[in-house]
Amino acid sequence: MIVRGLLAVMLATHVMTAPALAARAPENCDPPKGTVAASAAEPWAQRRLDLKRVWPITKGEGVTVAVIDSGVDLTHPSLRVAGKADLTRTGYRDCIGHGTAVAGIIAAQHLKGVPFHGVAPGVRLLSFKQTNEERRGSPDLLADAIKAATDLKADVINLSIEMEADHPRVRAAVAYALASNVVVVAAAGNVKKEDGTPGPAYPASYEGVIAVGSAGPDGRLNNFSNAAGQVSVLGPGASITSTWTGKTLATDLDGTSYATPFVAGVAALVRSRFPHLDPEQVKRRIMLTADGGTSQGTGAGMVNPLLAVTAILPSENGPALAPPLPSALPASVVSKVPPVDERAITVGLIVAGGALAGIGAVVAARMLLPMGRRRGWRAGRAN
Protein backbone atom coordinates (compact mmCIF):
# COMPACT_ATOMS: atom_id res chain seq x y z
CA MET A 1 0.00 0.00 0.00
CA ILE A 2 2.90 2.38 0.78
CA VAL A 3 4.46 1.69 -2.62
CA ARG A 4 1.15 2.36 -4.36
CA GLY A 5 0.71 5.60 -2.39
CA LEU A 6 4.14 6.83 -3.44
CA LEU A 7 3.40 5.90 -7.04
CA ALA A 8 0.21 7.91 -6.91
CA VAL A 9 2.15 10.96 -5.75
CA MET A 10 4.78 10.44 -8.43
CA LEU A 11 2.20 10.15 -11.16
CA ALA A 12 0.28 13.18 -9.95
CA THR A 13 3.29 15.49 -9.64
CA HIS A 14 5.64 14.07 -12.33
CA VAL A 15 8.55 14.29 -9.85
CA MET A 16 10.12 11.93 -7.36
CA THR A 17 9.53 13.28 -3.89
CA ALA A 18 10.50 10.30 -1.73
CA PRO A 19 14.20 10.22 -0.73
CA ALA A 20 14.04 6.41 -0.56
CA LEU A 21 13.24 6.35 -4.26
CA ALA A 22 16.09 8.60 -5.36
CA ALA A 23 17.07 7.71 -8.91
CA ARG A 24 20.41 6.18 -9.78
CA ALA A 25 21.42 6.06 -13.41
CA PRO A 26 21.34 2.55 -14.94
CA GLU A 27 24.50 1.19 -16.52
CA ASN A 28 24.80 1.37 -20.31
CA CYS A 29 21.71 3.54 -20.78
CA ASP A 30 22.35 4.07 -24.47
CA PRO A 31 19.40 2.98 -26.63
CA PRO A 32 20.05 2.47 -30.35
CA LYS A 33 19.20 5.37 -32.62
CA GLY A 34 16.06 5.45 -34.74
CA THR A 35 15.45 7.20 -38.04
CA VAL A 36 14.47 10.77 -38.79
CA ALA A 37 10.67 10.90 -38.61
CA ALA A 38 10.16 12.53 -42.01
CA SER A 39 12.20 9.84 -43.79
CA ALA A 40 9.88 6.96 -42.91
CA ALA A 41 7.03 5.84 -45.17
CA GLU A 42 3.49 5.12 -43.96
CA PRO A 43 3.66 1.82 -42.04
CA TRP A 44 1.82 -1.21 -43.41
CA ALA A 45 0.06 -1.75 -40.08
CA GLN A 46 -1.66 1.64 -40.37
CA ARG A 47 -2.82 0.85 -43.88
CA ARG A 48 -4.08 -2.57 -42.80
CA LEU A 49 -6.00 -1.37 -39.73
CA ASP A 50 -7.21 1.82 -41.48
CA LEU A 51 -7.44 3.67 -38.20
CA LYS A 52 -8.48 7.04 -39.63
CA ARG A 53 -11.87 5.54 -40.50
CA VAL A 54 -12.39 4.88 -36.80
CA TRP A 55 -11.41 8.31 -35.50
CA PRO A 56 -14.64 10.14 -36.49
CA ILE A 57 -16.31 7.73 -34.06
CA THR A 58 -13.70 7.74 -31.29
CA LYS A 59 -10.01 8.34 -30.71
CA GLY A 60 -10.14 6.83 -27.23
CA GLU A 61 -11.26 9.97 -25.42
CA GLY A 62 -12.04 9.50 -21.74
CA VAL A 63 -9.93 6.34 -21.44
CA THR A 64 -6.72 5.94 -19.43
CA VAL A 65 -4.12 3.44 -20.67
CA ALA A 66 -1.20 2.32 -18.50
CA VAL A 67 1.98 1.14 -20.22
CA ILE A 68 4.04 -1.04 -17.87
CA ASP A 69 7.41 -1.36 -19.56
CA SER A 70 10.89 0.18 -19.76
CA GLY A 71 9.72 3.77 -19.45
CA VAL A 72 8.90 6.32 -22.15
CA ASP A 73 10.95 9.05 -23.81
CA LEU A 74 9.12 12.01 -22.30
CA THR A 75 10.68 14.43 -24.81
CA HIS A 76 9.25 12.74 -27.89
CA PRO A 77 7.03 15.22 -29.77
CA SER A 78 4.49 12.53 -30.73
CA LEU A 79 3.86 11.40 -27.14
CA ARG A 80 1.82 13.05 -24.42
CA VAL A 81 2.34 11.31 -21.10
CA ALA A 82 -0.12 12.35 -18.39
CA GLY A 83 1.70 10.57 -15.55
CA LYS A 84 4.81 8.51 -14.90
CA ALA A 85 6.32 6.31 -12.23
CA ASP A 86 9.73 4.65 -11.87
CA LEU A 87 9.69 1.42 -9.91
CA THR A 88 13.30 0.56 -10.83
CA ARG A 89 14.80 3.57 -9.02
CA THR A 90 16.99 4.21 -12.05
CA GLY A 91 15.21 7.29 -13.39
CA TYR A 92 12.45 7.74 -15.92
CA ARG A 93 14.64 7.48 -19.01
CA ASP A 94 13.85 4.65 -21.42
CA CYS A 95 17.24 2.97 -21.85
CA ILE A 96 16.23 0.42 -24.49
CA GLY A 97 13.46 2.11 -26.47
CA HIS A 98 10.94 -0.68 -25.97
CA GLY A 99 8.50 1.21 -23.75
CA THR A 100 8.65 4.28 -25.99
CA ALA A 101 7.72 2.15 -29.01
CA VAL A 102 4.87 0.44 -27.17
CA ALA A 103 3.47 3.77 -25.97
CA GLY A 104 3.66 5.19 -29.49
CA ILE A 105 1.71 2.31 -31.03
CA ILE A 106 -1.07 2.98 -28.56
CA ALA A 107 -1.21 6.75 -28.43
CA ALA A 108 1.23 8.62 -30.69
CA GLN A 109 -0.31 11.84 -31.97
CA HIS A 110 -1.11 12.39 -35.64
CA LEU A 111 1.37 15.15 -36.45
CA LYS A 112 1.75 16.94 -39.77
CA GLY A 113 4.64 15.57 -41.80
CA VAL A 114 5.03 12.47 -39.58
CA PRO A 115 3.81 9.29 -41.27
CA PHE A 116 3.32 7.34 -38.05
CA HIS A 117 0.49 7.69 -35.53
CA GLY A 118 -0.97 5.60 -32.73
CA VAL A 119 -4.19 3.61 -32.60
CA ALA A 120 -5.94 5.79 -30.02
CA PRO A 121 -4.32 9.25 -29.81
CA GLY A 122 -7.12 10.56 -27.61
CA VAL A 123 -6.32 8.41 -24.57
CA ARG A 124 -4.71 9.54 -21.35
CA LEU A 125 -1.34 7.76 -21.18
CA LEU A 126 0.44 6.61 -18.00
CA SER A 127 3.98 5.20 -17.96
CA PHE A 128 5.17 2.73 -15.32
CA LYS A 129 8.86 1.87 -15.63
CA GLN A 130 9.44 -1.59 -14.17
CA THR A 131 12.51 -2.78 -16.10
CA ASN A 132 15.61 -1.86 -18.04
CA GLU A 133 15.42 -5.11 -20.02
CA GLU A 134 13.40 -5.78 -23.15
CA ARG A 135 10.17 -7.73 -22.47
CA ARG A 136 11.32 -8.75 -18.99
CA GLY A 137 11.61 -7.49 -15.45
CA SER A 138 11.11 -8.30 -11.81
CA PRO A 139 7.82 -10.15 -11.12
CA ASP A 140 7.47 -8.22 -7.86
CA LEU A 141 7.89 -4.84 -9.56
CA LEU A 142 5.49 -5.95 -12.29
CA ALA A 143 2.89 -6.91 -9.70
CA ASP A 144 3.35 -3.58 -7.90
CA ALA A 145 2.95 -1.67 -11.17
CA ILE A 146 -0.25 -3.54 -12.12
CA LYS A 147 -1.79 -2.83 -8.70
CA ALA A 148 -0.72 0.83 -8.80
CA ALA A 149 -2.14 1.32 -12.30
CA THR A 150 -5.40 -0.26 -11.15
CA ASP A 151 -5.63 1.97 -8.08
CA LEU A 152 -5.01 5.00 -10.30
CA LYS A 153 -8.11 4.08 -12.34
CA ALA A 154 -6.48 2.84 -15.52
CA ASP A 155 -9.09 1.49 -17.96
CA VAL A 156 -6.60 -0.58 -19.98
CA ILE A 157 -3.21 -2.00 -18.98
CA ASN A 158 -0.67 -2.97 -21.65
CA LEU A 159 1.81 -5.71 -20.69
CA SER A 160 4.30 -6.25 -23.52
CA ILE A 161 6.08 -8.60 -21.17
CA GLU A 162 6.56 -12.37 -21.13
CA MET A 163 7.45 -14.57 -18.18
CA GLU A 164 8.09 -18.26 -18.70
CA ALA A 165 6.53 -19.28 -15.39
CA ASP A 166 3.49 -18.46 -13.33
CA HIS A 167 4.16 -16.06 -10.45
CA PRO A 168 1.64 -15.86 -7.59
CA ARG A 169 2.02 -12.11 -7.02
CA VAL A 170 1.62 -11.29 -10.70
CA ARG A 171 -1.36 -13.64 -10.99
CA ALA A 172 -3.00 -11.97 -7.98
CA ALA A 173 -2.29 -8.49 -9.38
CA VAL A 174 -3.89 -9.39 -12.74
CA ALA A 175 -6.93 -10.84 -10.96
CA TYR A 176 -7.17 -7.64 -8.89
CA ALA A 177 -7.09 -5.50 -12.05
CA LEU A 178 -9.76 -7.56 -13.83
CA ALA A 179 -11.99 -7.51 -10.75
CA SER A 180 -11.55 -3.71 -10.67
CA ASN A 181 -12.92 -3.36 -14.22
CA VAL A 182 -9.55 -3.00 -15.95
CA VAL A 183 -8.92 -4.57 -19.36
CA VAL A 184 -5.54 -6.36 -19.32
CA VAL A 185 -3.78 -6.97 -22.64
CA ALA A 186 -0.56 -9.04 -22.73
CA ALA A 187 1.91 -10.48 -25.24
CA ALA A 188 1.53 -14.18 -26.07
CA GLY A 189 5.33 -14.32 -26.26
CA ASN A 190 7.97 -15.14 -28.84
CA VAL A 191 9.22 -18.65 -29.60
CA LYS A 192 12.54 -19.35 -27.95
CA LYS A 193 14.76 -20.46 -30.82
CA GLU A 194 17.48 -21.78 -28.48
CA ASP A 195 15.59 -24.92 -27.49
CA GLY A 196 12.70 -24.86 -30.00
CA THR A 197 10.13 -25.83 -27.38
CA PRO A 198 7.74 -22.93 -26.81
CA GLY A 199 5.58 -22.90 -23.71
CA PRO A 200 2.81 -20.67 -22.37
CA ALA A 201 3.78 -17.10 -21.53
CA TYR A 202 2.61 -15.13 -18.52
CA PRO A 203 0.73 -12.85 -17.79
CA ALA A 204 -0.92 -13.62 -21.18
CA SER A 205 -1.99 -17.10 -20.03
CA TYR A 206 -3.96 -15.87 -17.03
CA GLU A 207 -7.75 -16.17 -17.20
CA GLY A 208 -9.47 -13.03 -18.51
CA VAL A 209 -6.38 -11.50 -20.15
CA ILE A 210 -6.47 -10.62 -23.86
CA ALA A 211 -3.48 -12.62 -25.15
CA VAL A 212 -2.00 -11.21 -28.37
CA GLY A 213 -0.08 -13.05 -31.09
CA SER A 214 1.77 -11.49 -34.00
CA ALA A 215 0.87 -11.35 -37.70
CA GLY A 216 2.69 -10.00 -40.74
CA PRO A 217 1.44 -7.88 -43.66
CA ASP A 218 -0.25 -10.91 -45.24
CA GLY A 219 -2.31 -11.45 -42.07
CA ARG A 220 -0.65 -14.77 -41.29
CA LEU A 221 0.84 -15.79 -37.97
CA ASN A 222 4.54 -14.93 -37.76
CA ASN A 223 6.81 -17.91 -37.21
CA PHE A 224 8.18 -16.34 -34.03
CA SER A 225 4.73 -15.88 -32.47
CA ASN A 226 4.15 -18.31 -29.62
CA ALA A 227 1.26 -20.66 -30.36
CA ALA A 228 1.64 -22.69 -27.17
CA GLY A 229 -0.69 -20.53 -25.07
CA GLN A 230 -4.31 -19.51 -25.52
CA VAL A 231 -4.09 -16.65 -28.04
CA SER A 232 -7.13 -14.34 -28.17
CA VAL A 233 -6.36 -12.25 -31.28
CA LEU A 234 -3.51 -11.17 -33.52
CA GLY A 235 -2.03 -7.73 -33.98
CA PRO A 236 0.56 -6.44 -36.49
CA GLY A 237 3.92 -7.53 -35.10
CA ALA A 238 6.50 -7.70 -37.91
CA SER A 239 8.38 -4.80 -39.54
CA ILE A 240 6.58 -2.38 -37.22
CA THR A 241 7.20 1.36 -37.09
CA SER A 242 6.82 3.35 -33.89
CA THR A 243 8.18 6.16 -31.78
CA TRP A 244 11.72 5.71 -30.49
CA THR A 245 14.13 7.40 -28.12
CA GLY A 246 15.93 10.52 -29.26
CA LYS A 247 12.75 11.99 -30.81
CA THR A 248 12.93 9.54 -33.72
CA LEU A 249 11.11 6.53 -35.16
CA ALA A 250 12.17 2.89 -35.38
CA THR A 251 11.03 1.12 -38.52
CA ASP A 252 11.88 -2.57 -38.24
CA LEU A 253 10.46 -3.84 -34.95
CA ASP A 254 9.38 -7.47 -34.56
CA GLY A 255 7.65 -9.36 -31.77
CA THR A 256 4.39 -10.06 -30.01
CA SER A 257 5.33 -7.28 -27.61
CA TYR A 258 4.74 -4.83 -30.48
CA ALA A 259 1.54 -6.56 -31.59
CA THR A 260 0.11 -6.18 -28.09
CA PRO A 261 -0.22 -2.36 -28.03
CA PHE A 262 -2.21 -2.43 -31.28
CA VAL A 263 -4.81 -4.53 -29.48
CA ALA A 264 -4.55 -2.46 -26.31
CA GLY A 265 -5.27 0.61 -28.44
CA VAL A 266 -8.33 -1.07 -29.92
CA ALA A 267 -9.45 -2.00 -26.40
CA ALA A 268 -9.21 1.69 -25.51
CA LEU A 269 -11.33 2.60 -28.55
CA VAL A 270 -13.95 0.04 -27.48
CA ARG A 271 -13.98 1.31 -23.89
CA SER A 272 -14.43 4.85 -25.13
CA ARG A 273 -17.30 3.86 -27.43
CA PHE A 274 -18.91 1.36 -25.02
CA PRO A 275 -18.03 2.64 -21.52
CA HIS A 276 -20.37 0.21 -19.77
CA LEU A 277 -18.77 -2.95 -21.10
CA ASP A 278 -16.77 -4.92 -18.53
CA PRO A 279 -13.35 -6.46 -19.33
CA GLU A 280 -14.83 -9.80 -20.40
CA GLN A 281 -17.30 -8.07 -22.73
CA VAL A 282 -14.53 -5.92 -24.23
CA LYS A 283 -12.47 -9.07 -24.86
CA ARG A 284 -15.47 -10.82 -26.39
CA ARG A 285 -16.26 -7.87 -28.70
CA ILE A 286 -12.66 -7.66 -29.93
CA MET A 287 -12.60 -11.40 -30.63
CA LEU A 288 -16.00 -11.55 -32.33
CA THR A 289 -15.11 -8.69 -34.68
CA ALA A 290 -11.59 -9.92 -35.57
CA ASP A 291 -10.76 -11.15 -39.07
CA GLY A 292 -11.15 -14.91 -38.49
CA GLY A 293 -8.28 -17.13 -37.43
CA THR A 294 -7.49 -20.30 -39.33
CA SER A 295 -4.87 -22.20 -37.32
CA GLN A 296 -3.41 -22.76 -33.88
CA GLY A 297 -1.99 -19.62 -32.34
CA THR A 298 -4.13 -17.20 -34.35
CA GLY A 299 -7.02 -16.94 -31.91
CA ALA A 300 -9.97 -15.14 -33.50
CA GLY A 301 -7.67 -13.60 -36.14
CA MET A 302 -6.38 -10.10 -36.89
CA VAL A 303 -7.91 -7.36 -34.77
CA ASN A 304 -10.36 -5.14 -36.70
CA PRO A 305 -10.71 -1.66 -35.13
CA LEU A 306 -13.63 -0.43 -37.25
CA LEU A 307 -15.78 -3.48 -36.64
CA ALA A 308 -14.83 -3.47 -32.96
CA VAL A 309 -16.43 -0.04 -32.48
CA THR A 310 -19.35 -0.34 -34.92
CA ALA A 311 -20.58 -3.95 -34.88
CA ILE A 312 -24.02 -4.58 -33.37
CA LEU A 313 -23.86 -7.63 -31.13
CA PRO A 314 -27.28 -9.01 -30.10
CA SER A 315 -25.91 -10.11 -26.73
CA GLU A 316 -25.15 -6.50 -25.75
CA ASN A 317 -28.18 -4.54 -24.64
CA GLY A 318 -29.44 -2.11 -22.02
CA PRO A 319 -26.89 0.38 -20.68
CA ALA A 320 -24.10 -1.16 -22.73
CA LEU A 321 -25.55 0.18 -25.96
CA ALA A 322 -23.39 2.79 -27.65
CA PRO A 323 -24.64 6.27 -28.55
CA PRO A 324 -25.65 6.87 -32.17
CA LEU A 325 -22.85 7.12 -34.68
CA PRO A 326 -21.79 10.69 -35.54
CA SER A 327 -23.68 12.17 -38.48
CA ALA A 328 -20.48 13.47 -40.06
CA LEU A 329 -18.90 10.10 -40.71
CA PRO A 330 -16.94 9.78 -43.97
CA ALA A 331 -18.79 8.02 -46.76
CA SER A 332 -16.47 5.01 -46.52
CA VAL A 333 -17.72 4.29 -43.00
CA VAL A 334 -21.45 4.63 -43.64
CA SER A 335 -23.01 1.60 -45.31
CA LYS A 336 -24.56 2.51 -48.65
CA VAL A 337 -27.61 0.89 -50.20
CA PRO A 338 -26.58 -0.49 -53.63
CA PRO A 339 -28.48 0.91 -56.66
CA VAL A 340 -31.46 -1.06 -57.89
CA ASP A 341 -30.57 -3.33 -60.81
CA GLU A 342 -33.69 -3.02 -62.97
CA ARG A 343 -32.40 -5.35 -65.66
CA ALA A 344 -31.85 -8.08 -63.08
CA ILE A 345 -35.38 -7.60 -61.76
CA THR A 346 -36.86 -7.82 -65.31
CA VAL A 347 -34.93 -10.98 -66.10
CA GLY A 348 -35.99 -12.44 -62.79
CA LEU A 349 -39.66 -11.74 -63.50
CA ILE A 350 -39.41 -13.32 -66.96
CA VAL A 351 -37.75 -16.42 -65.53
CA ALA A 352 -40.32 -16.63 -62.74
CA GLY A 353 -43.19 -16.19 -65.20
CA GLY A 354 -41.82 -18.88 -67.45
CA ALA A 355 -41.44 -21.22 -64.53
CA LEU A 356 -45.03 -20.64 -63.41
CA ALA A 357 -46.29 -21.23 -66.97
CA GLY A 358 -44.37 -24.47 -67.14
CA ILE A 359 -45.83 -25.62 -63.83
CA GLY A 360 -49.34 -24.74 -65.08
CA ALA A 361 -48.81 -26.78 -68.26
CA VAL A 362 -47.71 -29.81 -66.24
CA VAL A 363 -50.71 -29.56 -63.92
CA ALA A 364 -53.11 -29.17 -66.89
CA ALA A 365 -51.60 -32.15 -68.68
CA ARG A 366 -51.96 -34.36 -65.62
CA MET A 367 -55.66 -33.46 -65.40
CA LEU A 368 -56.55 -33.56 -69.10
CA LEU A 369 -54.71 -36.67 -70.25
CA PRO A 370 -56.76 -39.13 -68.11
CA MET A 371 -59.97 -37.46 -69.28
CA GLY A 372 -58.90 -37.80 -72.91
CA ARG A 373 -58.15 -41.47 -72.46
CA ARG A 374 -61.61 -42.15 -70.94
CA ARG A 375 -63.35 -40.44 -73.91
CA GLY A 376 -61.21 -42.24 -76.45
CA TRP A 377 -59.88 -38.84 -77.47
CA ARG A 378 -63.37 -37.78 -78.83
CA ALA A 379 -64.48 -34.18 -78.56
CA GLY A 380 -67.05 -33.47 -75.81
CA ARG A 381 -70.67 -32.69 -76.72
CA ALA A 382 -71.68 -29.02 -76.57
CA ASN A 383 -74.63 -28.07 -74.37
C-alpha positions in Angstrom: 0.0 0.0 0.0 2.9 2.4 0.8 4.5 1.7 -2.6 1.2 2.4 -4.4 0.7 5.6 -2.4 4.1 6.8 -3.4 3.4 5.9 -7.0 0.2 7.9 -6.9 2.1 11.0 -5.7 4.8 10.4 -8.4 2.2 10.1 -11.2 0.3 13.2 -10.0 3.3 15.5 -9.6 5.6 14.1 -12.3 8.5 14.3 -9.8 10.1 11.9 -7.4 9.5 13.3 -3.9 10.5 10.3 -1.7 14.2 10.2 -0.7 14.0 6.4 -0.6 13.2 6.4 -4.3 16.1 8.6 -5.4 17.1 7.7 -8.9 20.4 6.2 -9.8 21.4 6.1 -13.4 21.3 2.5 -14.9 24.5 1.2 -16.5 24.8 1.4 -20.3 21.7 3.5 -20.8 22.3 4.1 -24.5 19.4 3.0 -26.6 20.0 2.5 -30.4 19.2 5.4 -32.6 16.1 5.4 -34.7 15.4 7.2 -38.0 14.5 10.8 -38.8 10.7 10.9 -38.6 10.2 12.5 -42.0 12.2 9.8 -43.8 9.9 7.0 -42.9 7.0 5.8 -45.2 3.5 5.1 -44.0 3.7 1.8 -42.0 1.8 -1.2 -43.4 0.1 -1.7 -40.1 -1.7 1.6 -40.4 -2.8 0.9 -43.9 -4.1 -2.6 -42.8 -6.0 -1.4 -39.7 -7.2 1.8 -41.5 -7.4 3.7 -38.2 -8.5 7.0 -39.6 -11.9 5.5 -40.5 -12.4 4.9 -36.8 -11.4 8.3 -35.5 -14.6 10.1 -36.5 -16.3 7.7 -34.1 -13.7 7.7 -31.3 -10.0 8.3 -30.7 -10.1 6.8 -27.2 -11.3 10.0 -25.4 -12.0 9.5 -21.7 -9.9 6.3 -21.4 -6.7 5.9 -19.4 -4.1 3.4 -20.7 -1.2 2.3 -18.5 2.0 1.1 -20.2 4.0 -1.0 -17.9 7.4 -1.4 -19.6 10.9 0.2 -19.8 9.7 3.8 -19.4 8.9 6.3 -22.1 10.9 9.0 -23.8 9.1 12.0 -22.3 10.7 14.4 -24.8 9.3 12.7 -27.9 7.0 15.2 -29.8 4.5 12.5 -30.7 3.9 11.4 -27.1 1.8 13.1 -24.4 2.3 11.3 -21.1 -0.1 12.3 -18.4 1.7 10.6 -15.5 4.8 8.5 -14.9 6.3 6.3 -12.2 9.7 4.7 -11.9 9.7 1.4 -9.9 13.3 0.6 -10.8 14.8 3.6 -9.0 17.0 4.2 -12.1 15.2 7.3 -13.4 12.4 7.7 -15.9 14.6 7.5 -19.0 13.9 4.6 -21.4 17.2 3.0 -21.8 16.2 0.4 -24.5 13.5 2.1 -26.5 10.9 -0.7 -26.0 8.5 1.2 -23.8 8.7 4.3 -26.0 7.7 2.2 -29.0 4.9 0.4 -27.2 3.5 3.8 -26.0 3.7 5.2 -29.5 1.7 2.3 -31.0 -1.1 3.0 -28.6 -1.2 6.8 -28.4 1.2 8.6 -30.7 -0.3 11.8 -32.0 -1.1 12.4 -35.6 1.4 15.1 -36.4 1.7 16.9 -39.8 4.6 15.6 -41.8 5.0 12.5 -39.6 3.8 9.3 -41.3 3.3 7.3 -38.0 0.5 7.7 -35.5 -1.0 5.6 -32.7 -4.2 3.6 -32.6 -5.9 5.8 -30.0 -4.3 9.2 -29.8 -7.1 10.6 -27.6 -6.3 8.4 -24.6 -4.7 9.5 -21.3 -1.3 7.8 -21.2 0.4 6.6 -18.0 4.0 5.2 -18.0 5.2 2.7 -15.3 8.9 1.9 -15.6 9.4 -1.6 -14.2 12.5 -2.8 -16.1 15.6 -1.9 -18.0 15.4 -5.1 -20.0 13.4 -5.8 -23.1 10.2 -7.7 -22.5 11.3 -8.8 -19.0 11.6 -7.5 -15.4 11.1 -8.3 -11.8 7.8 -10.2 -11.1 7.5 -8.2 -7.9 7.9 -4.8 -9.6 5.5 -5.9 -12.3 2.9 -6.9 -9.7 3.3 -3.6 -7.9 2.9 -1.7 -11.2 -0.3 -3.5 -12.1 -1.8 -2.8 -8.7 -0.7 0.8 -8.8 -2.1 1.3 -12.3 -5.4 -0.3 -11.1 -5.6 2.0 -8.1 -5.0 5.0 -10.3 -8.1 4.1 -12.3 -6.5 2.8 -15.5 -9.1 1.5 -18.0 -6.6 -0.6 -20.0 -3.2 -2.0 -19.0 -0.7 -3.0 -21.7 1.8 -5.7 -20.7 4.3 -6.2 -23.5 6.1 -8.6 -21.2 6.6 -12.4 -21.1 7.5 -14.6 -18.2 8.1 -18.3 -18.7 6.5 -19.3 -15.4 3.5 -18.5 -13.3 4.2 -16.1 -10.5 1.6 -15.9 -7.6 2.0 -12.1 -7.0 1.6 -11.3 -10.7 -1.4 -13.6 -11.0 -3.0 -12.0 -8.0 -2.3 -8.5 -9.4 -3.9 -9.4 -12.7 -6.9 -10.8 -11.0 -7.2 -7.6 -8.9 -7.1 -5.5 -12.1 -9.8 -7.6 -13.8 -12.0 -7.5 -10.8 -11.5 -3.7 -10.7 -12.9 -3.4 -14.2 -9.5 -3.0 -16.0 -8.9 -4.6 -19.4 -5.5 -6.4 -19.3 -3.8 -7.0 -22.6 -0.6 -9.0 -22.7 1.9 -10.5 -25.2 1.5 -14.2 -26.1 5.3 -14.3 -26.3 8.0 -15.1 -28.8 9.2 -18.6 -29.6 12.5 -19.4 -27.9 14.8 -20.5 -30.8 17.5 -21.8 -28.5 15.6 -24.9 -27.5 12.7 -24.9 -30.0 10.1 -25.8 -27.4 7.7 -22.9 -26.8 5.6 -22.9 -23.7 2.8 -20.7 -22.4 3.8 -17.1 -21.5 2.6 -15.1 -18.5 0.7 -12.9 -17.8 -0.9 -13.6 -21.2 -2.0 -17.1 -20.0 -4.0 -15.9 -17.0 -7.7 -16.2 -17.2 -9.5 -13.0 -18.5 -6.4 -11.5 -20.1 -6.5 -10.6 -23.9 -3.5 -12.6 -25.2 -2.0 -11.2 -28.4 -0.1 -13.1 -31.1 1.8 -11.5 -34.0 0.9 -11.3 -37.7 2.7 -10.0 -40.7 1.4 -7.9 -43.7 -0.3 -10.9 -45.2 -2.3 -11.4 -42.1 -0.6 -14.8 -41.3 0.8 -15.8 -38.0 4.5 -14.9 -37.8 6.8 -17.9 -37.2 8.2 -16.3 -34.0 4.7 -15.9 -32.5 4.2 -18.3 -29.6 1.3 -20.7 -30.4 1.6 -22.7 -27.2 -0.7 -20.5 -25.1 -4.3 -19.5 -25.5 -4.1 -16.7 -28.0 -7.1 -14.3 -28.2 -6.4 -12.3 -31.3 -3.5 -11.2 -33.5 -2.0 -7.7 -34.0 0.6 -6.4 -36.5 3.9 -7.5 -35.1 6.5 -7.7 -37.9 8.4 -4.8 -39.5 6.6 -2.4 -37.2 7.2 1.4 -37.1 6.8 3.3 -33.9 8.2 6.2 -31.8 11.7 5.7 -30.5 14.1 7.4 -28.1 15.9 10.5 -29.3 12.7 12.0 -30.8 12.9 9.5 -33.7 11.1 6.5 -35.2 12.2 2.9 -35.4 11.0 1.1 -38.5 11.9 -2.6 -38.2 10.5 -3.8 -35.0 9.4 -7.5 -34.6 7.7 -9.4 -31.8 4.4 -10.1 -30.0 5.3 -7.3 -27.6 4.7 -4.8 -30.5 1.5 -6.6 -31.6 0.1 -6.2 -28.1 -0.2 -2.4 -28.0 -2.2 -2.4 -31.3 -4.8 -4.5 -29.5 -4.5 -2.5 -26.3 -5.3 0.6 -28.4 -8.3 -1.1 -29.9 -9.5 -2.0 -26.4 -9.2 1.7 -25.5 -11.3 2.6 -28.5 -13.9 0.0 -27.5 -14.0 1.3 -23.9 -14.4 4.9 -25.1 -17.3 3.9 -27.4 -18.9 1.4 -25.0 -18.0 2.6 -21.5 -20.4 0.2 -19.8 -18.8 -3.0 -21.1 -16.8 -4.9 -18.5 -13.3 -6.5 -19.3 -14.8 -9.8 -20.4 -17.3 -8.1 -22.7 -14.5 -5.9 -24.2 -12.5 -9.1 -24.9 -15.5 -10.8 -26.4 -16.3 -7.9 -28.7 -12.7 -7.7 -29.9 -12.6 -11.4 -30.6 -16.0 -11.6 -32.3 -15.1 -8.7 -34.7 -11.6 -9.9 -35.6 -10.8 -11.1 -39.1 -11.1 -14.9 -38.5 -8.3 -17.1 -37.4 -7.5 -20.3 -39.3 -4.9 -22.2 -37.3 -3.4 -22.8 -33.9 -2.0 -19.6 -32.3 -4.1 -17.2 -34.3 -7.0 -16.9 -31.9 -10.0 -15.1 -33.5 -7.7 -13.6 -36.1 -6.4 -10.1 -36.9 -7.9 -7.4 -34.8 -10.4 -5.1 -36.7 -10.7 -1.7 -35.1 -13.6 -0.4 -37.2 -15.8 -3.5 -36.6 -14.8 -3.5 -33.0 -16.4 0.0 -32.5 -19.4 -0.3 -34.9 -20.6 -3.9 -34.9 -24.0 -4.6 -33.4 -23.9 -7.6 -31.1 -27.3 -9.0 -30.1 -25.9 -10.1 -26.7 -25.1 -6.5 -25.7 -28.2 -4.5 -24.6 -29.4 -2.1 -22.0 -26.9 0.4 -20.7 -24.1 -1.2 -22.7 -25.6 0.2 -26.0 -23.4 2.8 -27.7 -24.6 6.3 -28.5 -25.7 6.9 -32.2 -22.8 7.1 -34.7 -21.8 10.7 -35.5 -23.7 12.2 -38.5 -20.5 13.5 -40.1 -18.9 10.1 -40.7 -16.9 9.8 -44.0 -18.8 8.0 -46.8 -16.5 5.0 -46.5 -17.7 4.3 -43.0 -21.5 4.6 -43.6 -23.0 1.6 -45.3 -24.6 2.5 -48.7 -27.6 0.9 -50.2 -26.6 -0.5 -53.6 -28.5 0.9 -56.7 -31.5 -1.1 -57.9 -30.6 -3.3 -60.8 -33.7 -3.0 -63.0 -32.4 -5.4 -65.7 -31.9 -8.1 -63.1 -35.4 -7.6 -61.8 -36.9 -7.8 -65.3 -34.9 -11.0 -66.1 -36.0 -12.4 -62.8 -39.7 -11.7 -63.5 -39.4 -13.3 -67.0 -37.7 -16.4 -65.5 -40.3 -16.6 -62.7 -43.2 -16.2 -65.2 -41.8 -18.9 -67.4 -41.4 -21.2 -64.5 -45.0 -20.6 -63.4 -46.3 -21.2 -67.0 -44.4 -24.5 -67.1 -45.8 -25.6 -63.8 -49.3 -24.7 -65.1 -48.8 -26.8 -68.3 -47.7 -29.8 -66.2 -50.7 -29.6 -63.9 -53.1 -29.2 -66.9 -51.6 -32.1 -68.7 -52.0 -34.4 -65.6 -55.7 -33.5 -65.4 -56.6 -33.6 -69.1 -54.7 -36.7 -70.3 -56.8 -39.1 -68.1 -60.0 -37.5 -69.3 -58.9 -37.8 -72.9 -58.2 -41.5 -72.5 -61.6 -42.2 -70.9 -63.3 -40.4 -73.9 -61.2 -42.2 -76.5 -59.9 -38.8 -77.5 -63.4 -37.8 -78.8 -64.5 -34.2 -78.6 -67.0 -33.5 -75.8 -70.7 -32.7 -76.7 -71.7 -29.0 -76.6 -74.6 -28.1 -74.4 
